[in-house]
């Protein structure tokens, strides 16, 4: 069965859309890095940032369960189905029903969380904090809940625009969210303290929504003030989103438990865990999330027309792209992590605090590959309208995460001079990576059996060649690092640290590309040709 021309995507189109999303995410992450630098200089890994990180966990969980990524996976296929059939009025009715229902649900839950904030913080999120720090976290949580309400609408708007194959404004939205936080970091910290960051986050959430409004106007959106509780399509969306929401909720709950464990390991442990996660998320968002967002519509179309061979090829190509991009990124993050953190250290971290942050970054970096692969593998099941199987895999991964969080948090240590058991926080990062690895391996095995293979030979060749090229890159980075150390140029201040990082990343990247060329890594050559020469390669119809 052929795919209609309006819905057919070429490899060039996928590359172009991925590039748009990656550039936008890159801009957002650049702003986020600037935030990180200022926040690190202001709060370091002290109790105030600990309080903020803990406070944000519940609003983030509410958004994830009610209006996060789960809703997009359930909403886009149904809303897009109306558009494909030319029923725009039906599309806007179901969109209105979803928006009204989700917002009111988020409002009720947020009010309950607002009123119960002190109890939630002291009993669920940060039981290890002293009373004054718990009170600060509760106040921050109440501010951040306002942003959750805004995101409950903005997330659906993002799904509406993506259903129209419009990626630009949804890609710009995270940039403005980070701009809002940056505004709070620069202008509001002085008068409001750490609460200024929370206020900036609410401002960023508002801009996240407003930047997408022109897209709604362009597509002549209509809003109807009705819940539509008898609308079967509303309940279809809800039924589809519940398993995915539970899966995402399990992931968020894991972090709540990890933060609670970290709160018992001493001042700065929660912040160190958060810094390591934030740094790992930079390449994960640029690679895994960007590719996942763009490949999902293609997988959905191929699944709808029952093109199993097309799905295998698209899936295999996406997996190989992830391997080529994330393996060297993980190696580089581990090897360049210390000088990168030293940039944050200036005026914020002492040597022992830097070691604590780096220890979490190391083990989160080990999970970079599997976190990115999960973005693709899970969406493959959602494209088949299966949200149950990923939930079971997520529950298995969560169990491993929680068990190893308890076991490893009492085992690991770093060469730090902090009091208590702060060094053990690195075990929490490793536990997270192990849990996600189990989840990805399980889903890949099930998908291989369901789809009759995933072009394993091609993936295996790419894996071996990428590992070899990454090894060469790693050796080059070590040599450059050693050279800076022997010459006495390492740790010589901000400028020399930037030069060192630039040299290690630049020359190391060239070494990777050069080795890949010698090894005749076809995927890398095809990607370069597709982007630079604009050679269109049709997705099989």
N, C-alpha and C positions, 0 to 999 in steps of 0.2 A: 504494500500500500504506500503510495507516494505521499510525502509531506507537502501540504499546500505551500505555494511560494512565499506568502507573507510570513509563515512560521519557520521557513527553512533557514538554518544558520550555517554559514561556512566557517571553516577553520580560521580564515582571515577575520571574520566578524567576531568570533570568539576571542581571538588575540587582541583585536581592537578594543572590545568591551572590557576584557581583562586589564588591558593597559590603562584604560580610563579609571577603573576602580582602583588599580594599584597606585596610580599617580595621586588620586584623591586620598587614599589611605596613607600614602607616603607623606603627603602634606599634613594630614592630621597627626601622624606619628612624629613629624618634625616639631610641630607645635607642642605635642605631648612631651617630647624630650626637653623642650625649653621649660615647660611646667615642672618637669621632674628636677631639672637643675636648680630652679628657684626654690622649689619646695624642699629639696635636699639641703640647700644652704640655710634655709630658714628653720626647718624642724628636724633635720637629720633623721635618725631612727629613734626619736624620743617619744614620750608618752602622748603628745598631742597628735602626731601622725598615726600612732597606734589607734587612738580613739576614732579618728576619721575613717580609717580602713575598716574597723569593726562596725562603725555606724552605717557605712554604705552597704554592708552585706545584706541586710534585710530589705531595703528598697530595691536592691538589685535582684533579690530572690523574688519579690512580688512582681517586678516587671517580667522576669523570666517566666514565671508560672502563668501570668495572665496575658501579657501582650508582647512577649519577646519573640525570638526566632520561631518558636513553635507555631505561632499564629500565621506567620508568613507561609510556612509549608502547607498549612491547611487552607488558608484564605486564597492564595494565588491560584491554585488549580480551579477552584470553584468560581471565583470572580472572573478569571481568564476564560473559563468556559462560556460564560454569558457573553463576553466580548467577542469570542470566536464565532458565536452563533448570531451576532448582530443585535443582541438584546441588551442595549445599553441601559434602558430603564430598569430591567431586572438586575443588572449589575450594580447600579447605584442604590437600588433598594437593599440588596444584600449587604453592600458595603455600609450603608447607614445602620442597618440592624446590628452588624458586627461592631461598628464604632460605638454605638450607644450602649450596647450590652457590656462590652469590654470596659469602657470608661466608667460606667456605674459600678461594675464589679470592683475595679481598681480603687474607686473612691471609697467604697464601703470597707474594703480590706485596709486601705491606707489610714482611714479614720481609726479603726481598731488598733492598728500598729502604732499610730500617733499616741493614743491614750495609754497603751501598754508599753511604750518605749522603755521606761526605766526597768520594768520587770524583764522584758525581752533581753536587754543588754546584760543585766546582772545574772540572769539564769541560763540564757541560751548562747549568747554571742561572746561575752567577755567576762566570764565568771571569775577570772583571775585578776582583774583590775581592782585597784583600790576604789572606794566609794566615790571620791571626787572625779576620778577618770571615767567611771561608769556614768556619772551624771553628765559629764561633757559629751560622751558618746551618745547618750539619749537625746540631748539637745541637737546634735548634728544630724542624727537620724530623722528627727522631725522636720528639719529643713529639707533634707534630701528627698523625703517622701513627696514633696510638691513636684519635683522633677519627674518622679515616677508617674504621676497623673498625666503630665504632659506627654511623656513617652508612650503612654497607653493609646494616645491618638496618633502620634507621629509614627509609631511603628506600623500602624495599619496604612497610613498614607504612603509610607515607603513601599508597602506591598502593592498598593494600587498603581503607583508609577512603574514599578518593575513589571507588573502584569501588562503594561503597555510597552514593554521593552525599552523603557526610559530609565537609564542608569545614572545619568549625570547628576541630577539634583539629589537623589538618594545617596550618591557618593560624596556630594558636597556637605550633606547634613552633618556627618561626624566631624568635619573640619570646624564648622561653626560651633558645635558642642564643645570642642577643645578650645576654641577661641573664647567662649564664655568662661570656661574654667581658668584659662590664662588671664582673663580680665580680673577674675577674683584673686588669682595668685599675685598679680602685679599691683592692683589698686586697693583690694579689700582686706588683705592680710593685716596691714598696719592698723586700721581702725577696728577690725572685727576678729583678728587672730585667725585660727584655723577655720572658724565659722565663715570667713570670707571666701574660702575655697568652696564650701557648700553652697553659698549664695551664688557664686560664679557658675557652679554646676547647674543650678536651677535656671539661670540666665541662658546657659548653653543649651539646655533642653528646649527652652522657648525658641531659640534661633534654629535648632534642629528641626522644629515643626514649621516655622515660618518660611524657611528657605524652600520648602517643598510646595508651598501654597501656589506659586506660579504654575507648577505642573498640573495641579488640580484645575486651575482656571483654563489652562491650555486644553485639557481633555474634557472641559465642560462638566465638571463634577456636580452632582446634585446630592444634597443632604436632606433626609426625611426625618422629622422628629418623632420617630416611632421605634419601639423595641422589636417588633416583629417576632414575638415569642412563638407564634404559630407558623413561622416561616421554616419549612423543612431544610432549606439551604443553610440557615443559621445553625441549626442543630447538626447538619453535616460538617460544618466548619468546626464546631465544638467537639464533635466525636473524633475528628481527625487530629485535632490539636492536643487533646488530653494526653495521649501516650507520649508525644514529643515534649509537651510541657513537663510531664513527670520526669522524663529523661534529663531535660535541662535542669529541672529542680533538684534532681539527685546530684548533678554536678555542682550546683550552687551550694547545696546542703553540705557537700564534702568540704567546700572551702570554709563554710561557717564552722564546721567541726575542727578543721585545721587551724583556723584563727583562734578558736577557743583553746585548743591545745597549746598553740604558740603563746597565748596570753598567760599561760602558767610557766613559761620558760624564761621569763624575765623581761624587763623593759627593752623595747626595740625589736623583739623577736617577730611580732606581727608585722611591723614595718619592713623588716628585712625580707620576710616571706613575700610581702607585697611588692617590694622593689625588684626582687628576682623575677617574679611573675610579669611585672610591667615590662621589663627589658626583654624577656623572651617573647612577649606578645607582639613586639615590633615586627620581627620577620614573620611570625605566624600569621598575623593579620594581612601583611603585604602578600604573602604567598598562598597560604591555605584558605583563608577567608575569601580573598579576592577570586581565586579560581573556583571555589565552591559556589559563590554567588552567580558567576557567569555560566558555569557548566550545568547548573540545576535545570534551567529551562530546556536545554538541549536534551538532557536525560529524560525529562518529563515528556517531551515530544516523541522521542524514540520509543519510550515505554508505551505511550498511547497508541502508536501504530504497530506495536509488537515487533519492532526491529531489534531482535536479540543481538545480531551481529554488529549492528550500529552501536548498540549500548556497550558491547564489549570493547569496541575500538575507541569510543569516546572515553570510557572509563579507564582503559589502559593508558591512553594518551595523557589523561589528567594525572593518574598516579605517577607516571614517569616524569612529568613536569614537576610534581611535588618532590620526588626523590632528588632530581637534578638540582633543585633550588634549596631544599631544606638541609640536606646532609652537609654540604659545605658551609651553610649558614650556621648550623649547630657547632661544627668544628671551629669556625671562626669566632662564634660567640664565646666559646669556652676559652680559646687562646687569647682573644682580645678583650675578654671581660674585665680583667684586672685594670688595665689602663683606662678602659671606659668608665669603670666605677670610680677610678681616681679623679676623673673630671668632676664627679659628684662630691667627692671627698673634700674638695677645697671649701673650707669654712663650714662643713657639715659633719662629715664622718671622720673619726680618727682611724688609725690603722686597723684596730681590732674590729670596729664597726664595718669597715670596708671588707675585711675578711669574712665577716658574717653574711653580708649581702652577697659576696661572690660565691660563697658556698651554696646558697640557694639558687643562684643563677646557673651554676654548673649543672645541677641536677634537673632544673627546669629545662635547660638547653638539651639535655639528653632526651627529653620528651617532645622537643620541637617537631621532629619528623612525624611522630604518631599523632600529635595534636593536629597537624596540617592534613595528614592522611584521613583523619576522622571527618574533616570537613567535606571530603569527597565521598568517602565510603558510606557515611550515614545518609547523605543526600541520594545515593543510588537506591536505597530502600524507600525513601520518601517518594522518589519518582515512580516507583511501583505501587504507591499508595499503601505502603507497609510501614506503619509507625510503631508497631508492637515489637518487632524483632530488635530494632535499635534500643528500645526501652529495656528489654531483658539483658542485652549486652551491657548497657549502662549500669544496670543494677549489679551485674557481676563485677564490672570495673570499680564501682563504688565500694563494694565489699572489700576488694583487694586494697583499694586506696585507704579505707578506714583502718583495716587490720594493720597494714604496714605503717600507717601514720602513728599508731600507738606503739608498735614495736620499734620503728626506726628513730622516733623522736627521743628515745632514750639511749641511742647507740652512737649517733654521729657527733662529732665535735670538730672545731676548727682551731687554728692557731690564734685564738682571740683571748683577750684578758678580761672580757666581760664576766661579771659575777653570775652565779646560777648556772642554768643549763641552756643558755641561749644558743650555743653552737649546735645543739641538737635539732634546731629548726630546719637544718639542711635535710634531715631525714624525711620531713614532711614533703619537701619538693620532690624527692626521689619516689616517695609513695604515690604521689600524684602521677608521675610519669609511668610508673608500673601499672597503675590502674587503667590509664588510657591505652597503654600498649595492649593489655589484655582485651579491652573493648575492640580495638581495631583488628587485632588478629582474629578474634571470634567472628566479627562481621565479614572479614575478607574470606574466611573459610566457608561461611554460609552463602555468601554471594557467589563464590566460585562454583559451588554445587548447584545453586539456583540458576545461574546464567550459563552453565556448561563450560566454565573456564573464563579466565581473565587475561588471556595472552601472556601466561606466566613466563614463557621463554624470553619474550621481549622485555618484560619487567625485570627479570633476573639479569639479563645482560646490562641493562641500564644501571641496576643496583651495583654490580661488580665494577663497572667502569667509573661510576660516580664515587664509589669508595676509594678506588685507586687515585683518581684525580684529587679527591679531598685529602688523601694522605700526603700527596706531593705538596698541595697547598699548605697543609699544616706544618710540614717540615720547613717550607719557605718562611712561614710566619715565625716559627721558632728561631730560625737563623737571624731574621731581621731583629727580633726581640733581643736576642743575645748580643747582636752588634750594638744596639742602643745601650744595653747594660754595660758592656765592656768599655764603650766609649764614654761612659758616664753621662749619657744624655737622657736616660730613663728617669722618670720622677723629677724632672728639672722645672716643673711648672706647667701651666696651662698650654702655652704655645707648643712646647716640645712634646707634650702628651698628645696634642692634636696631630702634630707631624708624625709621631710614632704610629698612632692609630691609622692615619691616612696611608702611610707606607706599608704597614702590615696588611691592611684591607686591599689596597690597590695592587701591590705586587703579588700578594697571595691570590687575589682574584684572577690576575693574568696567568699565574701558574696553573690555576684550575682550568681555565679556558684552553691554555696551550696543551695541557695534558689530555684534556677531552678531545682536542683536535687530533693529537697523535694517536689516541685510542679509537679514532673514527666514531665518536659518539654521534650517531645520526640524528637523535632527537634535538641536540643542541644546534646542529647545522640547520635542521628543518625550521626550528623556531626562529633563528636569525634570518633565514631566507623569507619566511612567511611575513615577518614584521618589516624587514628592510625592503624586500623586493615586492611585497604585497601579492604573493602568489596565492590565489584562492584555491582551497581544497575542500570540496563539498563533503559535509557530513552525509554518510550513506542514508538514502531515503528508503 
